[in-house]
Amino acid sequence: MYIVYRCPKCGEFVLANTVNHTRTCPNCNHRAELKTLRIYGRAETPGEATELMKSLKAKEGGGEDYTPSFKRLNP
């Protein structure tokens, strides 16, 4: 499962895989524990999460096109 949250330090939307317990913001490098964050949306796949992120960023203002990059983690 993937979640979208706002970085508590810089306020940017961030995607995270819930398999992990923490996530580092790609914008400001702040590391946050996922269980302590307000979640703005959930998705089953990375593609759905990307669409959710685009929709949230567009609602926020400007309709800016956003395409996140994912790093593949080896289990």
Backbone as CSV, one residue per row, in Angstrom:
resi,resn,N_x,N_y,N_z,CA_x,CA_y,CA_z,C_x,C_y,C_z
1,MET,0.853,-1.176,0.000,0.000,0.000,0.000,0.891,1.230,0.000
2,TYR,0.447,2.264,-0.666,1.167,3.540,-0.740,0.319,4.623,-0.096
3,ILE,0.978,5.578,0.530,0.274,6.709,1.137,0.862,8.022,0.618
4,VAL,0.056,9.064,0.727,0.503,10.419,0.414,0.364,11.223,1.701
5,TYR,1.432,11.889,2.080,1.407,12.747,3.268,2.140,14.040,2.967
6,ARG,2.035,15.000,3.861,2.788,16.249,3.747,3.996,16.167,4.658
7,CYS,5.131,16.575,4.140,6.337,16.615,4.952,6.124,17.612,6.092
8,PRO,6.362,17.202,7.337,6.156,18.122,8.459,7.136,19.295,8.473
9,LYS,8.242,19.179,7.746,9.232,20.260,7.744,8.985,21.270,6.618
10,CYS,8.832,20.785,5.366,8.722,21.714,4.235,7.308,21.835,3.667
11,GLY,6.408,20.908,4.021,5.022,21.009,3.572,4.729,20.397,2.210
12,GLU,5.718,19.808,1.549,5.500,19.191,0.242,4.790,17.849,0.402
13,PHE,3.982,17.483,-0.607,3.387,16.152,-0.617,4.475,15.127,-0.908
14,VAL,4.404,13.987,-0.225,5.392,12.926,-0.386,4.658,11.593,-0.489
15,LEU,5.133,10.717,-1.370,4.608,9.360,-1.485,5.481,8.431,-0.656
16,ALA,4.847,7.446,-0.024,5.610,6.472,0.755,4.977,5.099,0.639
17,ASN,5.805,4.092,0.638,5.352,2.720,0.659,5.202,2.326,2.123
18,THR,4.042,1.794,2.500,3.794,1.476,3.911,4.567,0.264,4.403
19,VAL,5.276,-0.432,3.521,6.156,-1.517,3.944,7.265,-0.942,4.824
20,ASN,7.653,0.291,4.547,8.691,0.973,5.315,8.069,1.684,6.512
21,HIS,8.857,1.927,7.536,8.367,2.621,8.731,8.703,4.102,8.714
22,THR,9.707,4.480,7.928,10.088,5.884,7.813,10.273,6.234,6.343
23,ARG,10.277,7.540,6.071,10.490,8.031,4.703,11.235,9.343,4.801
24,THR,12.186,9.540,3.903,12.925,10.796,3.831,12.317,11.643,2.723
25,CYS,12.008,12.887,3.026,11.433,13.806,2.048,12.460,14.073,0.947
26,PRO,12.083,13.891,-0.314,13.023,14.161,-1.398,13.318,15.649,-1.579
27,ASN,12.495,16.498,-0.982,12.673,17.942,-1.119,13.646,18.521,-0.083
28,CYS,13.467,18.130,1.184,14.270,18.751,2.252,15.090,17.754,3.070
29,ASN,14.999,16.465,2.753,15.729,15.396,3.434,15.310,15.164,4.887
30,HIS,14.138,15.649,5.272,13.625,15.385,6.623,13.116,13.950,6.688
31,ARG,13.533,13.202,7.722,13.104,11.819,7.891,11.936,11.794,8.871
32,ALA,10.835,11.134,8.463,9.629,11.104,9.292,9.143,9.674,9.485
33,GLU,8.575,9.397,10.654,7.947,8.105,10.920,6.545,8.128,10.330
34,LEU,6.241,7.154,9.493,4.964,7.150,8.783,3.769,7.069,9.719
35,LYS,3.883,6.348,10.837,2.736,6.175,11.728,2.337,7.465,12.449
36,THR,3.185,8.491,12.412,2.880,9.741,13.119,2.311,10.827,12.203
37,LEU,2.154,10.530,10.908,1.803,11.565,9.940,0.328,11.566,9.571
38,ARG,-0.176,12.721,9.182,-1.529,12.822,8.641,-1.489,12.344,7.193
39,ILE,-2.337,11.391,6.871,-2.356,10.802,5.538,-3.427,11.481,4.695
40,TYR,-3.050,11.925,3.496,-3.965,12.604,2.582,-4.611,11.650,1.591
41,GLY,-4.053,10.468,1.425,-4.639,9.485,0.522,-3.884,8.182,0.556
42,ARG,-4.558,7.119,0.064,-3.971,5.781,0.005,-4.178,5.212,-1.379
43,ALA,-3.247,4.371,-1.808,-3.353,3.728,-3.123,-2.725,2.346,-3.042
44,GLU,-3.208,1.442,-3.886,-2.703,0.071,-3.911,-1.438,-0.077,-4.760
45,THR,-1.311,0.719,-5.811,-0.182,0.578,-6.733,0.565,1.898,-6.869
46,PRO,1.815,1.844,-7.336,2.562,3.090,-7.562,1.867,3.988,-8.591
47,GLY,1.251,3.393,-9.603,0.546,4.182,-10.615,-0.631,4.952,-10.027
48,GLU,-1.404,4.278,-9.182,-2.530,4.948,-8.520,-2.017,6.045,-7.589
49,ALA,-0.924,5.776,-6.901,-0.345,6.772,-5.991,0.115,8.007,-6.758
50,THR,0.688,7.791,-7.937,1.134,8.904,-8.768,-0.053,9.764,-9.199
51,GLU,-1.139,9.118,-9.614,-2.346,9.861,-10.013,-2.924,10.629,-8.833
52,LEU,-2.922,10.019,-7.665,-3.407,10.690,-6.463,-2.555,11.916,-6.155
53,MET,-1.240,11.771,-6.273,-0.326,12.885,-6.035,-0.594,14.022,-7.014
54,LYS,-0.774,13.701,-8.287,-1.064,14.720,-9.300,-2.356,15.458,-8.960
55,SER,-3.358,14.713,-8.550,-4.642,15.328,-8.224,-4.530,16.250,-7.008
56,LEU,-3.810,15.838,-5.979,-3.626,16.680,-4.792,-2.847,17.947,-5.119
57,LYS,-1.793,17.814,-5.918,-1.007,18.985,-6.291,-1.821,19.943,-7.144
58,ALA,-2.675,19.418,-8.029,-3.509,20.263,-8.876,-4.545,21.009,-8.040
59,LYS,-5.140,20.346,-7.058,-6.126,20.985,-6.181,-5.496,22.093,-5.354
60,GLU,-4.227,21.880,-4.985,-3.525,22.855,-4.150,-3.347,24.189,-4.865
61,GLY,-3.278,24.136,-6.181,-3.156,25.390,-6.915,-2.158,25.299,-8.042
62,GLY,-2.575,25.789,-9.167,-1.679,25.856,-10.297,-1.776,24.702,-11.258
63,GLY,-2.317,23.567,-10.846,-2.424,22.426,-11.732,-1.088,21.947,-12.260
64,GLU,-0.043,22.155,-11.511,1.323,21.798,-11.914,1.424,20.302,-12.191
65,ASP,2.050,19.949,-13.297,2.249,18.546,-13.630,3.345,17.986,-12.744
66,TYR,3.063,16.873,-12.093,4.011,16.302,-11.151,4.205,14.833,-11.461
67,THR,5.442,14.401,-11.595,5.747,12.999,-11.802,6.841,12.611,-10.811
68,PRO,6.487,11.831,-9.779,7.490,11.458,-8.791,8.437,10.395,-9.317
69,SER,9.573,10.273,-8.679,10.486,9.204,-9.049,10.552,8.226,-7.870
70,PHE,10.612,6.959,-8.185,10.670,5.923,-7.161,12.033,5.247,-7.218
71,LYS,12.534,4.919,-6.052,13.747,4.118,-5.977,13.330,2.702,-5.667
72,ARG,13.873,1.738,-6.384,13.549,0.338,-6.126,14.384,-0.136,-4.941
73,LEU,13.689,-0.689,-3.940,14.360,-1.214,-2.764,14.439,-2.725,-2.888
74,ASN,15.585,-3.262,-2.622,15.747,-4.720,-2.652,15.327,-5.308,-1.315
75,PRO,14.441,-6.313,-1.337,13.982,-6.901,-0.055,15.062,-7.685,0.630
